[in-house]
Amino acid sequence: MRLTVNALLRPWHRMLGLSRQSPPSWYRDRLREELRERRAAETPWQKLSETSDVFFSISRARYDGFPIRKLPPFVVSRYLLLYAYMLAKYTLRWKFYRTAGILCNIHYYDIVREVVNPSKDHKLDEVASRYQMDPVEFKRVGRQLRRAWPLLL
């Protein structure tokens, strides 16, 4: 069943179109950070969210050519909710940034490919800087979108 998960995740990662990171240690560092956050999670909701971040880190690294770990074998009863949550969470974040780009009248909104958590203003500033957008306008639009956008945590 592992092929089924990889068959699903490969086109999804292709759609997200995230930039490959450098140096390769970036992937290992992100995974360590996500594992720390997972261990600190207390509520079932936090654990689900943080575990989805761990799975995302592993699958993104593998997709980008840096297989830092293997995902556990897919067992529907154990991982269906986790994968559904992960796909929804990161797809909605990706769409959040593209929508923000459209609302800011950016003609090249389709190159905006981000999945960082937009719930903090400094993340909006970082994204605006990466894509040479007006940070004040992008932050204003981002704040408005956050009110109605689900699963941003």
Sequence and secondary structure as in RCSB ss.txt:
>XXXX:A:sequence
MRLTVNALLRPWHRMLGLSRQSPPSWYRDRLREELRERRAAETPWQKLSETSDVFFSISRARYDGFPIRKLPPFV
VSRYLLLYAYMLAKYTLRWKFYRTAGILCNIHYYDIVREVVNPSKDHKLDEVASRYQMDPVEFKRVGRQLRRAWP
LLL
>XXXX:A:secstr
 HHHHHHHHHHHHHHHT    SSTHHHHHHHHHHHHHHHH  SHHHHHHHHHHHHHHHHHHHHTT   S      
HHHHHHHHHHHHHHHHHHHHHHHHHHHHTT TTGGG    S TTSHHHHHHHHHHTT  HHHHHHHHHHHHHH  
   
